[in-house]
Amino acid sequence: MSNRKDDHIRHALAYQSPYNSFDELELIHCSLPDVDLADIDLTTQFAGRNWEVPFYINAMTGGSERAKAINLKLAELAERCGLLLVTGSYSAALKNPSDDSFPTKSIHPALLLATNIGIDKPYALAHQAVEAVEPLFLQVHVNLMQELLMPEGERAFAQWPSNLAAVVQKLPVPVVLKEVGFGMDRQTVLRARDMGVKTFDISGRGGTSFAYIENQRGGHRAYLDDWGQSTVQTLLNLQDLTDEVEILASGGVRHPLDMVKCLVLGAKAVGLSRTVLELIETQPLEEVIAIVEGWKDDLRLIMCALNCPTVADLKTVDYICHGRLKNTYQKREKR
């Protein structure tokens, strides 16, 4: 019998999204900047601390031997590049205490580490995960459509809001509420904000599709493969909330230009999953490290071309929407 986590990895690598909303957003170039390239500052702030760069390795996998091999490479990459690494769902380790497929601080003492758990888990299990991993924050993921499409998925959801409220109120670490690729809707953000959640990873459509993955695993609802809102659409829908809550963006992010577009739309930082997974599965680790370090240089280059010395300044950049976005969002007027 195949391992569900390995199925997820295999189908995630095989899937190519038919649409990426980042291609429909054009940034307005600045011809006369006021800043030197050397003075560009990549630092950002979210989840109660400062981070040296505005991107991180987002939750992916755990709970199998293949996942262990992937996580070992992800942890070394993150540690050597000074990146935050969010582990895949820690539920597998809670079920099996001998599971050693997740990164640990004991092996990677300099690693910036956070962990992830499903919203279906009660507070006691979330607390157990935090005690075991000692993360910088806990990412709580919501994956309603995936559960509905998964033959072995959850069918009881009424407890989810109270689970989230308990975690936010009682845990000693910050909590990040995360979608898994369907785009987080405005009402969810507002409701969770009122519970005390300050940080949201909106994870829109355009990257890994868990609807597609579950349909490939035996589902028969391929017409739902493209369920949800795209990453850019989701960010646009939440733009007026970016001064009230911290938005993290993920879902279909391929390179530094996509990252900058997220930051222009108000994200504090950008999470990458499939892009990094594909790199470490196809390239030697030293080459992946060089690529990621190059991303930092490219972010500075693009920010200089937009006359933005800081990540916060990117929120002032003008843009043009094309294609599907154009009917709803026209060029933003200069402030």
C-alpha positions in Angstrom: 0.0 0.0 0.0 1.4 3.4 -0.9 2.0 6.0 1.8 -0.4 9.0 1.5 2.4 11.5 2.2 4.4 10.0 -0.6 1.4 10.1 -2.9 1.1 13.8 -2.1 4.8 14.4 -3.0 4.6 12.5 -6.3 1.4 14.2 -7.5 2.6 17.6 -6.3 5.7 17.3 -8.5 3.7 16.0 -11.5 1.1 18.8 -11.4 1.4 21.9 -13.5 -1.1 24.5 -12.8 -3.0 25.7 -15.9 -3.1 29.3 -14.6 -0.8 31.5 -12.6 -2.3 34.8 -11.5 1.2 36.4 -11.1 1.5 36.6 -14.9 -1.5 39.0 -14.9 0.1 41.5 -12.6 2.5 44.0 -14.1 4.6 46.3 -11.8 5.4 49.9 -12.8 9.1 50.5 -13.4 10.9 53.5 -11.8 13.4 55.2 -14.1 14.9 57.6 -11.6 15.6 55.9 -8.2 16.7 57.5 -5.0 18.4 54.4 -3.6 21.7 52.5 -4.1 21.5 48.8 -4.6 23.8 48.2 -1.6 21.3 50.0 0.6 18.3 47.8 -0.2 17.0 46.2 3.1 15.3 42.8 2.8 14.3 42.5 6.5 10.6 42.1 7.4 8.5 41.4 10.5 5.7 38.9 11.3 4.7 36.5 14.0 6.4 38.5 16.7 9.9 38.8 15.3 12.2 40.2 12.6 13.4 38.1 9.7 16.4 38.7 7.5 14.6 38.0 4.2 11.0 38.2 3.2 10.6 34.5 2.0 10.6 31.2 3.7 10.2 27.4 3.0 6.6 26.6 3.6 5.1 23.4 5.1 5.4 20.4 2.8 5.8 16.9 4.1 6.6 14.4 6.9 5.7 10.9 8.0 7.6 8.7 5.6 11.1 7.7 4.6 11.0 9.8 1.5 9.7 12.7 3.5 12.6 12.3 5.9 15.1 12.5 3.1 13.4 15.6 1.7 13.2 17.3 5.1 16.9 16.6 5.8 17.8 18.5 2.6 15.2 21.3 3.4 16.6 21.7 6.9 20.2 22.0 5.6 19.2 24.4 2.9 17.2 26.6 5.3 20.0 26.6 8.0 22.7 27.5 5.5 20.7 30.2 3.8 19.2 31.7 7.1 15.7 30.9 6.0 12.7 30.0 8.1 11.5 26.4 7.6 8.0 25.4 8.4 7.6 21.6 8.8 4.8 19.6 7.2 1.9 18.6 9.4 3.3 17.3 12.7 0.3 15.0 13.1 2.2 12.0 11.9 4.8 12.3 14.7 2.0 12.8 17.2 0.5 9.5 16.1 3.9 7.7 16.0 6.4 9.0 18.6 9.2 7.0 16.8 8.6 9.1 13.6 12.0 10.8 12.9 11.0 12.3 9.6 10.8 15.9 10.9 13.7 18.4 11.3 14.8 19.1 14.9 16.8 21.8 16.6 19.0 19.2 18.1 20.4 18.2 14.7 20.1 21.7 13.2 20.8 24.1 16.1 20.9 27.3 13.9 17.7 26.4 12.1 14.8 28.9 12.2 12.0 26.4 12.7 8.2 26.5 12.8 5.8 23.6 12.6 2.3 22.9 11.3 -0.8 21.0 12.5 -4.3 20.6 11.2 -7.2 22.7 12.6 -9.0 19.4 13.2 -6.6 18.6 16.1 -7.7 19.7 19.6 -5.6 22.0 21.8 -3.9 19.2 23.6 -2.3 17.9 20.4 -1.3 21.4 19.3 0.3 21.9 22.7 2.1 18.6 22.4 3.5 19.6 19.0 4.8 22.9 20.3 6.5 21.2 23.3 8.1 18.6 21.0 9.4 21.0 18.3 9.8 24.3 20.2 8.8 26.3 17.1 9.0 30.0 16.6 5.3 29.8 15.7 2.6 27.2 15.1 1.0 27.1 11.7 -2.6 25.8 11.9 -3.8 24.7 8.4 -7.3 24.7 7.1 -7.9 22.3 4.2 -11.6 22.0 3.9 -11.9 21.0 0.2 -9.0 18.6 0.5 -10.7 16.8 3.4 -14.0 16.7 1.5 -12.3 15.1 -1.5 -10.1 12.7 0.4 -11.7 9.3 0.9 -10.2 9.0 4.3 -10.7 12.7 5.1 -12.6 14.5 7.9 -16.4 14.8 7.7 -16.9 16.8 10.9 -16.0 20.4 10.8 -18.1 22.2 13.4 -15.3 21.9 16.0 -12.8 23.7 13.9 -13.5 27.3 15.1 -13.4 26.3 18.8 -10.1 24.4 18.2 -8.6 27.5 16.6 -9.8 29.7 19.4 -8.3 27.5 22.1 -5.0 27.3 20.3 -4.8 31.1 19.9 -5.8 31.8 23.5 -3.7 29.2 25.3 -0.5 28.5 23.3 2.7 30.3 24.3 3.8 30.8 20.7 2.3 32.9 17.9 -0.3 31.2 15.7 -0.4 31.5 11.9 -3.6 30.4 10.2 -2.8 28.8 6.8 -4.8 27.8 3.8 -3.4 24.9 1.6 -3.8 26.3 -1.9 -7.5 27.4 -2.2 -7.1 31.0 -1.1 -8.3 32.3 2.2 -11.6 34.2 2.1 -12.1 37.6 3.7 -14.8 36.4 6.2 -12.4 33.7 7.5 -9.7 36.3 8.0 -12.1 38.6 9.8 -13.5 35.8 12.0 -10.1 34.5 13.0 -8.9 38.0 13.6 -11.6 38.5 16.1 -10.5 35.3 17.8 -7.0 36.8 18.2 -5.2 35.5 15.1 -2.7 38.2 13.9 -1.0 36.4 11.0 -2.5 34.6 8.0 -0.9 32.6 5.2 -3.5 33.0 2.5 -2.1 30.3 0.2 -4.0 30.8 -3.1 -4.6 28.6 -6.1 -1.8 28.5 -8.7 0.7 26.2 -7.2 0.1 22.7 -5.6 -3.6 21.7 -5.9 -4.7 19.4 -3.2 -8.0 19.0 -5.1 -6.0 17.6 -8.0 -3.9 15.5 -5.8 -6.9 13.8 -4.0 -8.6 13.3 -7.4 -5.4 11.6 -8.7 -5.4 9.4 -5.6 -8.7 7.9 -6.6 -11.2 10.7 -6.5 -13.7 11.3 -9.4 -14.3 15.0 -9.2 -11.8 16.4 -11.6 -14.1 19.4 -12.2 -13.0 20.7 -8.8 -9.3 20.6 -9.6 -9.2 24.3 -9.9 -11.3 25.1 -6.9 -10.6 28.3 -4.9 -9.2 31.8 -5.6 -5.8 32.5 -7.1 -3.0 33.9 -4.9 -3.2 37.4 -6.5 -7.0 37.5 -6.4 -6.8 36.6 -2.7 -4.2 39.3 -2.0 -6.3 41.9 -3.8 -9.4 40.9 -1.8 -7.5 41.4 1.5 -5.5 44.5 0.6 -7.4 46.9 2.9 -6.8 44.6 5.9 -3.0 44.6 5.6 -2.7 47.3 8.3 -4.8 45.3 10.7 -3.4 41.8 10.2 -0.2 40.3 8.9 -0.6 38.6 5.5 1.8 35.9 4.3 1.5 34.9 0.7 2.0 31.4 -0.9 0.6 29.4 -3.8 2.3 29.3 -7.2 5.3 31.5 -6.2 8.1 30.6 -8.7 10.8 33.2 -8.4 11.8 36.6 -6.9 9.5 38.6 -9.3 6.5 36.7 -8.0 7.7 37.3 -4.4 8.0 41.0 -5.0 4.4 41.1 -6.5 3.2 39.5 -3.3 5.0 42.2 -1.2 3.6 45.0 -3.4 0.1 43.6 -2.6 0.7 43.9 1.1 2.2 40.6 2.1 4.8 40.6 4.9 6.6 37.6 3.5 6.3 34.8 0.9 6.2 31.1 1.4 7.5 28.6 -1.2 6.7 24.9 -1.3 6.7 23.2 -4.7 9.3 25.5 -6.2 11.8 24.5 -3.5 10.7 20.8 -3.5 11.4 20.6 -7.3 14.8 22.2 -6.9 16.0 19.8 -4.1 14.6 16.8 -5.9 16.3 17.6 -9.2 19.5 19.6 -8.3 22.5 19.0 -6.0 22.1 20.7 -2.7 25.0 23.1 -3.3 23.4 24.3 -6.5 20.1 24.8 -4.8 21.9 26.9 -2.1 23.5 29.0 -4.8 20.1 29.5 -6.4 18.4 30.6 -3.2 21.3 33.0 -2.4 20.8 34.4 -5.8 17.1 35.0 -5.0 18.2 37.4 -2.3 20.3 39.4 -4.8 17.5 39.4 -7.3 15.0 40.7 -4.7 17.4 43.6 -4.1 17.7 44.2 -7.8 13.9 44.3 -8.4 13.3 46.5 -5.3 15.9 48.9 -6.7 14.1 49.0 -10.0 11.0 50.0 -8.1 12.8 52.6 -6.0 11.9 50.8 -2.8 14.7 50.6 -0.2 12.6 48.5 2.2 10.0 45.8 2.0 7.4 48.1 3.5 8.0 50.6 0.7 6.8 48.1 -1.8 3.2 48.7 -0.8 3.4 52.1 -2.5 4.3 50.6 -5.9 1.7 50.9 -8.7 0.7 48.0 -10.9 -1.5 47.1 -13.8 -3.8 44.0 -13.9 -4.3 42.1 -17.1 -6.4 39.1 -18.2 -8.9 37.7 -15.6 -7.9 40.3 -13.1 -8.5 43.3 -15.4 -12.3 43.3 -15.3 -12.3 43.8 -11.5 -9.0 45.7 -10.8 -7.7 48.5 -12.9 -4.5 50.3 -12.4 -4.2 51.7 -8.9 -4.1 55.5 -8.7 -0.9 57.1 -7.4 -1.3 57.8 -3.7 
